[in-house]
Amino acid sequence: MKAHVYVTPKKTVLDPQGQAICNALRKMRYAGVADVRQGKCFELTLDDQLPAAEARAEVERIAREVLTNPVIEEFSFRLE
């Protein structure tokens, strides 16, 4: 089983990298892009024997305690 964890700055936190990417896209004439938030993606390979409910709880704990800075970042994840 794989888990994909997405970490991005909170909406209330300034994202200078995202703004720079957005400005570059506008200069390159990609007119349809209104905003960019830059973040990180982690792919975790989980033990296949781990039940889905335990896997979900474990990934959420890892994301909350290790992969994000809760003051300025938020996360989402999906299991496959």
N, C-alpha and C positions, 0 to 999 in steps of 0.2 A: 504494500500500500504506500502511496506517496501523499505527502502533504505539501501544499503550496501556500506559503505565508507571504502576504504583501504588507509592507510597512511603508507608511507615508507620513509626512508632517501633518499635524492637526490643521484643520481649516483656519484656525485662529493664529497659526504660526507662519511668519513670512518664509517663503520658499524662493530664495534668490536663484538657485539652480533652475527651478521650474520656470521662473520669469525669464531667465536668460535663454532657455530653450524656446519658450513661447515667442520672445522677440526675434530670435534667429529664424524661426519658422515663418513669422510675418514678413521678415526681410526677404525670405526665399519665396514669398508670394503664396504661402499656404493660407488662404484667406479664411478657411472654415474652422480654424483652431482658435477657440476663445480663451483657453487657459491650459496650463500644464502644471501638474504637481509631480515632482520627481521623487522617487522612492527606491525601495529595495525589494527584491524578491528572493525568497529562500525556498529551496526544494529539499524536503526531508524524506528519506526513505525509512519507512517504519517496518517493524517486525510484522510479517504476515499473520502471525498467531495472535496479535493484539486485537481484541474485540473492538468494533467500530466506536462504541461509546467511550471506551478507555482511550482509544487513539485520539478522539476529538478532545477529550479532557487534557491529555498529555500535550498535544500540540498547542492548545490554548494556553496552558501553563508555560510552556517553553517560549511562546511568542510574548507573553506578558512579562515574564521574569528575565528573559535572556536577550531576545531579539529586538526589543523596543525600549526606548527611553519614554516612559509614560508621561513625562512632563510635556514633551513636544511632539510625540509620535502616537499614531494609532495603527491598528493592524486589522487585517481580515485574513481568512484562510479558507481553503477548500481541500477536501480529501478525495482521492481517486483511487 
